[in-house]
Amino acid sequence: MDSHRIETTLEQDGTITLSGLRFHAGDAVEVIVMRNAASPRQAYSLRGTAVTYEDPFEPVAPEEWQSAK
């Protein structure tokens, strides 16, 4: 399988333009689009949020554990 990796940015209207590919006109190709692992996810960022733990070493629900019965 001959592959070609290219990184690009999604346009405002949701389109992607690929140029300079090393395939020929009429070649059948498969396109897989994935988010770059290095790009931050703004919607799920927890940076800067306050976190507190109450009894961090206690079990979550002691009555649910089989060993406690």
ChimeraX attribute file (.defattr): number of C-alpha atoms within 10 A of each C-alpha:
attribute: neighborCount
match mode: 1-to-1
recipient: residues
	/A:1	3
	/A:2	6
	/A:3	10
	/A:4	8
	/A:5	5
	/A:6	9
	/A:7	10
	/A:8	9
	/A:9	11
	/A:10	10
	/A:11	9
	/A:12	7
	/A:13	6
	/A:14	7
	/A:15	9
	/A:16	12
	/A:17	8
	/A:18	9
	/A:19	7
	/A:20	6
	/A:21	10
	/A:22	9
	/A:23	12
	/A:24	8
	/A:25	6
	/A:26	6
	/A:27	7
	/A:28	7
	/A:29	10
	/A:30	6
	/A:31	5
	/A:32	5
	/A:33	7
	/A:34	7
	/A:35	10
	/A:36	10
	/A:37	7
	/A:38	6
	/A:39	7
	/A:40	10
	/A:41	10
	/A:42	8
	/A:43	6
	/A:44	7
	/A:45	9
	/A:46	10
	/A:47	7
	/A:48	6
	/A:49	6
	/A:50	6
	/A:51	6
	/A:52	6
	/A:53	6
	/A:54	6
	/A:55	8
	/A:56	8
	/A:57	7
	/A:58	8
	/A:59	10
	/A:60	10
	/A:61	7
	/A:62	11
	/A:63	10
	/A:64	10
	/A:65	10
	/A:66	7
	/A:67	7
	/A:68	7
	/A:69	7
